Amino acid sequence: MNCNTLHTKIIFFLEGELPAWEMEEVKIHLENCPGCATSADEMEKTLSVLQNDKLQNVNPFFYTRVK
Protein backbone atom coordinates (compact mmCIF):
# COMPACT_ATOMS: atom_id res chain seq x y z
CA MET A 1 0.00 0.00 0.00
CA ASN A 2 1.31 3.45 -0.86
CA CYS A 3 0.76 6.72 1.01
CA ASN A 4 -1.86 8.07 -1.41
CA THR A 5 -3.95 4.92 -1.11
CA LEU A 6 -3.66 5.00 2.66
CA HIS A 7 -4.91 8.60 2.82
CA THR A 8 -8.13 7.57 1.07
CA LYS A 9 -8.72 4.78 3.60
CA ILE A 10 -7.52 6.25 6.89
CA ILE A 11 -10.90 7.41 8.22
CA PHE A 12 -12.44 4.03 7.41
CA PHE A 13 -9.49 2.36 9.17
CA LEU A 14 -9.87 4.50 12.28
CA GLU A 15 -13.58 3.74 12.42
CA GLY A 16 -12.99 0.01 11.85
CA GLU A 17 -15.01 -0.06 8.65
CA LEU A 18 -12.51 -1.78 6.35
CA PRO A 19 -12.41 -5.51 5.63
CA ALA A 20 -9.94 -7.39 7.85
CA TRP A 21 -7.34 -7.77 5.10
CA GLU A 22 -7.35 -4.02 4.38
CA MET A 23 -7.18 -3.19 8.09
CA GLU A 24 -4.04 -5.32 8.26
CA GLU A 25 -2.50 -3.63 5.18
CA VAL A 26 -3.13 -0.18 6.64
CA LYS A 27 -1.72 -1.25 10.01
CA ILE A 28 1.45 -2.56 8.37
CA HIS A 29 1.85 0.64 6.35
CA LEU A 30 1.41 2.80 9.47
CA GLU A 31 4.05 0.77 11.30
CA ASN A 32 6.55 1.42 8.49
CA CYS A 33 5.71 5.01 7.47
CA PRO A 34 6.26 7.70 10.12
CA GLY A 35 4.58 10.40 8.00
CA CYS A 36 1.36 8.44 7.58
CA ALA A 37 1.46 7.36 11.23
CA THR A 38 1.61 11.02 12.27
CA SER A 39 -1.29 11.86 9.95
CA ALA A 40 -3.31 8.96 11.34
CA ASP A 41 -2.65 10.10 14.93
CA GLU A 42 -3.77 13.64 14.10
CA MET A 43 -6.89 12.35 12.35
CA GLU A 44 -7.68 10.10 15.31
CA LYS A 45 -7.40 13.07 17.70
CA THR A 46 -9.67 15.15 15.46
CA LEU A 47 -12.28 12.40 15.28
CA SER A 48 -12.11 12.04 19.05
CA VAL A 49 -12.79 15.75 19.57
CA LEU A 50 -15.71 15.62 17.16
CA GLN A 51 -17.12 12.54 18.87
CA ASN A 52 -16.85 14.20 22.29
CA ASP A 53 -18.72 17.25 21.00
CA LYS A 54 -21.56 15.00 19.85
CA LEU A 55 -21.84 13.45 23.30
CA GLN A 56 -22.24 16.67 25.25
CA ASN A 57 -25.78 17.24 26.42
CA VAL A 58 -27.03 20.78 26.22
CA ASN A 59 -29.63 21.97 28.67
CA PRO A 60 -32.83 22.48 26.63
CA PHE A 61 -33.18 25.98 28.09
CA PHE A 62 -29.63 27.03 27.24
CA TYR A 63 -30.57 28.91 24.09
CA THR A 64 -33.43 30.68 25.86
CA ARG A 65 -31.06 31.88 28.58
CA VAL A 66 -28.49 33.10 26.06
CA LYS A 67 -31.04 35.41 24.40
Protein Blocks (a to p, Z undefined) as FASTA:
>chain_A
ZZklmmmmmmmmmnopacfklmmmmmmmmmmmmklmmmmmmmmmmmmmmmmmmmpccdfk
lmmmmZZ
